[in-house]
Amino acid sequence: MFARLRPYLPTAALAFLIFYFGFHAFTGERGLLSSTQRDATLAAKSHELQVLRTQRQDLEARAQLLRDTSLSADLLEERARSLLGFAHPNDYVIRVKP
C-alpha cells in the first residue's frame, strides 16, 4: 500500500507547505488579517511621538532660558525656590507629591 502512495508524497508535501505558508500569510503576526491592529498601534505610537516632541520642545525652550547668554531671572528664581524649598514670607506654599 505504501508503494502506491509513494509517487504522491512530493505533491502532498508541496501542498502542505503551500497551505502552511498561506495560513501564516493571513493569520500570522504580520499577516494580512492583523493589518488593522498594526494601524491602531501605529496611530497610538504616532500620537505618543507627537506628545513627546511637544514635551521636548518645551524642555529645550526652558533650558535655553537658563543658559548664560539668555538667563531669565523669573525662571531661575522659580527653579531655585523649587529645588531649595525657599519661599517669600508673603507667599503661600502648597506642597504636592509629584
C-alpha positions in Angstrom: 0.0 0.0 0.0 2.9 2.4 0.8 4.3 1.8 -2.6 1.1 3.0 -4.3 1.2 6.3 -2.3 4.9 7.0 -2.8 4.6 8.9 -6.1 2.1 11.3 -4.4 4.3 12.2 -1.4 6.2 15.1 -3.1 2.8 16.6 -4.2 1.4 16.2 -0.7 4.5 17.8 0.9 4.2 20.7 -1.6 0.5 21.1 -0.9 1.2 21.1 2.9 3.9 23.8 2.5 1.6 25.9 0.4 -1.1 25.6 3.0 1.3 26.3 5.9 2.7 29.5 4.4 -0.7 30.6 3.1 -2.2 30.2 6.5 0.5 32.2 8.2 0.4 34.9 5.5 -3.2 35.6 6.6 -3.1 34.9 10.3 0.5 35.4 11.4 1.9 38.2 13.4 2.5 40.3 10.3 -0.3 38.7 8.2 -3.0 40.4 6.2 -5.7 40.0 8.8 -3.6 41.8 11.5 -3.2 45.0 9.5 -6.0 46.8 11.5 -4.2 46.0 14.7 -0.9 47.4 13.2 -2.7 50.5 12.0 -4.2 51.1 15.5 -0.7 50.6 17.1 0.8 53.0 14.5 -1.8 55.7 15.3 -1.2 55.3 19.1 2.6 55.5 18.7 2.3 58.5 16.3 0.2 60.3 19.0 2.8 59.4 21.6 5.6 60.7 19.4 3.8 64.0 18.9 3.3 64.4 22.7 7.0 63.6 23.3 8.1 66.1 20.7 6.0 68.8 22.3 7.5 68.0 25.7 11.0 68.1 24.3 10.4 71.5 22.6 9.1 72.8 25.9 12.1 71.5 27.8 14.5 72.9 25.2 12.9 76.3 25.5 13.2 76.2 29.3 16.8 75.1 29.0 17.5 77.9 26.6 16.2 80.4 29.2 18.7 79.0 31.8 21.8 79.5 29.6 24.3 82.2 30.5 23.7 84.1 27.3 19.9 84.4 27.8 19.3 84.0 31.5 15.7 84.5 32.6 15.6 85.8 36.2 12.0 84.6 36.7 12.7 81.1 35.6 15.9 81.0 37.7 14.1 82.2 40.8 11.3 79.7 40.2 13.8 76.8 39.9 15.8 77.9 42.9 12.8 78.2 45.1 11.5 74.8 43.9 14.8 73.0 44.4 15.9 74.7 47.7 12.4 74.9 49.2 12.6 78.7 49.8 9.6 81.0 49.6 9.0 84.7 50.1 7.4 85.4 53.6 4.2 86.6 51.8 3.9 83.5 49.6 1.6 80.6 50.3 3.3 77.3 49.7 1.2 74.2 48.9 3.3 71.1 48.6 2.0 68.3 46.4 3.7 65.0 45.7 4.9 64.7 42.1 
